[in-house]
Amino acid sequence: MDSGNTRLLDGKALAQQLQQHLQAQVLQLQSINGRPPGLAVLMVGDNPASAAYVRNKERACTQVGIASYGRHFPTETSQTELEEAIHALNQDESVDGILVQLPLPKHLDAVSLLHQIHPDKDADGLHPVNLGRLVRGEAGLRSCTPAGVMRLLQEYEIELKGKQAVVVGRSILVGKPLTMMLLEADATVTVAHSQTQNLTEITRNADILVAAVGRPELITAQMVKPGAVVVDVGINRVTDNTGKSRLVGDVCFDSVAEVAQFITPVPGGIGPMTVAMLLHNTVLSYTKAHS
């Protein structure tokens, strides 16, 4: 699995380990509380990538013993109908986590829908209250993908204190919350984005480089400091000349693996960790509801 002396940060293996641990925890909690934790995933329309993600999440719920309440709405569903569905789930005591699968069809306002989810049932950790708790360093539900990145770095005992971290991407899903988490771990963080000048100069200073922009193979070997830790959050489907499609990250894996000390693969890196953190958040909400 190694490329030269580079070690893979194996998110898939760690996610399986975390799910086994959650499974044991859920069994024990269910015997005390008389019901399993419940996760409701709302999906609108028929985006094939979203459908695949939802199937993954539901399969993972089943493995861990979380009750899965999937709701699939037609594309033309109105904002009001979805808000009413969320309000009903907020009141439903068998549901501990609520997730709206993004992206949504153009006529819907995703932000205002996320605001309707009760912060304590916000399985994706994207409600302003939970993002505010993160900024203030208070306990709360954390955004799944950045939390997955942090947990993977922790597993491989990668030192963050005093290190230079560069996050390429400033989305509310990954870049911004991850920046706060890295700061909390005492890293010095630079955030780069589509308007950044001299990107290579900045990324070459990084001890920990995170690519989260959604641009296929943007990060090349010459942009990486030798011996750096490279985390690839991107998942991009590219099609070659023969019409065959494959998944690639935001990092040129083969060439960067020659210079990095650690690197995450795509697929099999951060994707499975995101799902594991979603399950973790659901169990956390459930535990809080029963405490």
N, C-alpha and C positions, 0 to 999 in steps of 0.2 A: 504493500500500500504506500510505501514511501517513494518519494521522487528525490533521488540523491539522499541528502540528510534531512530533507524536509519532512515534517510530521503532519499527517492529516488531523484536523480537528473533526472528529467523527460524530457529527450531530445525530446521525441515525442511531448509532449504538447507544449514545447517552440517552436519547429520547426513549428508547425501548426500556432502558434501565429505570428511568424516572416513571414510566408508565407501569412497570411491575410494582414499584414502590407505592404508587397511587392506588393500584388495584388492591393491594393488601390493606391500605388505609381505608379505602371505600368499604371493603368487606366488614372491617371492624366498626366503622361509623354507622353502617346500615344496620348492624345487629343492635346497636344502642338506640338509634333514632327511628328505626322502623321504616325508613324509605331511603332510596339511593339519592345522591345528588342529581340535579336535572339541568340540562343545557338546552336552550331553545335557539336554533339557528334559523334566521329568516333569510330566504333568498327570493329575489324578484327577477323574473325573466329567465332566459335560457342561455346565458353566457356559458359556453362549454368549460372554460377554465374554472369559473366559479363553481359549476356543478361538480367538477372533479375535486376541488378543495372541500366542498361541503361533504361529499362522500367520504373523503379521508377523515374529516373531523368526526363524522358519525361512526365510522368504523373504529376510530380510536376510542370514542365514548364507550362503545360496546365492549371493547377489550378491557377497559378499566372498570366497567360496571356503572358508568354514569348513564342515567336515562336520557335519551336524546329525543327532543321534541322539535323535529324539523318541520318548518312551514314553507311551502313553495307557492309563491304568488305569481299570477300571470303578469307579463310585462306592463300591461296598461293599468295595473293597480294604482289607486290614488294615494297621495300623501296621507290623507285623513284615515283611510282604511288601515294603513300601516301603523299610524300613530295609535289607533284604537287597539290594534293587535299587541303593540308594545305595552300599552297601559294595562291590558288584561294580563299579560305575562308578569308585569311588575307586581300585580296583586296575587298571582298564582303561587301558593306556598310550596308547590312541588318543583318550581323552577328557581334555580339558584343563579344561573348565568344566562344572559341574553346577548346574542351576537347578530348583527346585521351584516350579511356578506356583501362586501364591496367588490367592484364598483356597482352602482345602481343605475337603472335606466335614466337617461338625461332629464326627464321631466320631474324627477324626485330630488328633494333637497336632503342629501345624506347627513350634513352637519346637524340640521334641526332634528332629524330622526335620532341620531346618536344622543342628542340632548334629552330625548324623551325617556331613555333607559335609566332606571334608578341606578345611581352611582355604585351601590353595593351589589348590583347584579350585572355590572358592566364587565363581562368576561374578557373583552378585548382591551380593557384599560385605557379607553380613548375619551371617556367623559371628561369635560373640563375640570370637574371636582377631583378626579383621580390624577389628571395631569398636574393640577395644582398641588396635590399631596406629594407628588414626585418632586416638583420644584422645591417644595418646602422641606423635603427629606422626611415626610411623615409616612406612616404605614398606609397602605392602600393597594388597590389592584393595579398592577403594572402592565404597560403595553406588551403584548406577547412576543413580538419579534425582538425588540431590544432586550427584553428580559431573558429571552433564549440565548442571545449573543453573550450576555453577561454570565449566564449559568455555564455555558460551554467554556468560556475563558477560565472560569473558576475551577471547572473540572480538571483542566490541564495545568492548573497551578501557574497561570501566566500572571506575572507581577504587573500591576497597573500603577501602583503608587509612584508618583514622580515621573512616570513615562509620558512621552509625547504621543498623543493619540490624534489621528486625523480621521474625521468622518466626512465622506464625500456624499452629500445628499442632505437635504434639510426638511424632509417631509415630517408631518405631524405623526405619521405612522411609525417611522423608524428614526430618521436623523435627529430630530429635536429631542425626543425622549431618551435616546441612546446617549446623546451628549450630556444630559443631566445625570444619567446613571454612571457614566465614566468620570464625571466631575466628582460625584459622590464617592467613587473609589479612589479619589486623589490623583487621577491622571490630569495632565494639562492638555486641554482639548482645543483643536482647531476645526472649524466647520467650513468645508468647501462646497461649492455648488455650481450651477450652470453658468453663473456670471463671474466665477473666480478667474483671475488672471494668473498665469504662471503656475498652473496646477501641479506640474511635475516637480517644481522646486518645493512646493508645500508637501506633496505626498512622500517625497524622498527623505523628509525629516521624520517621518512617522515610525515610531517603534511598534505601534498598533495602527493598522490601516483598515478602515471599514468602508466598503463600497456599497452604497445603497441609493443608486440613481436610476436604475432600470435602463441602462444603456449597455448593450451587449459588448463585452470584452473591452471596455473603456480603459481599464487599468492594465498597462503593459509592464514588462519586466524592468524597463529603464525608469519607471515611475516609482519603483519599490526599493527601499533601503535594504541592502543585504542583511539577512538575519531578522527581518521584521516579521510580525504576526499579521497575516492578511485574512480578513473576514469578508466573505462575499455574500451579501444579502440579496443580490439581484437574481431574479428568475426570468429569463427571456427565452421565448421560443423563436428560433431562427430556422429558416428553410434554405437548404443548399440548392445548387443548380439542377440537381436531379429531382427536386420537389420533396426530398426527405426532410422532415423537421426534427430538431433536437433541442434540448434545454441547455442554455449556457448562462453563466453568471455575468456580473459586471467586470470580472477579472479574466484576463487571458491565462487560464489555469496552467497549461503546460509550461509556458515560459516563466511565469511568476513563481511556480513551484521550484524552479531552479535556483532562485535567489532568496526566497522566504524561508524562515525557520519553521513556521506553522502556517497552514492554509486550510480553509474550509472548501470542500468540494461542492459542486452544483450538478445534479441534485445530491441530497444526502448530507447537507451541512446544516444550514439554519432553518430550512423548511420544516423538517421533523421537530426541531426544537420549538418552533412557533406553536405547533399543535400541542406539544407536551405542556407548554406554559398556559395555553388556553384551558386544558384540563386541570392544571394546577390552580388556576384562578377560580374555576368552577367549584373545586373542592374547598378552596379557601372561603368562598362566599357561603358555602353550605355549612362549614364549621362555624363561621361567624353567626349564621342564622340560628344555630342550635346551641350557641354558648350562653 
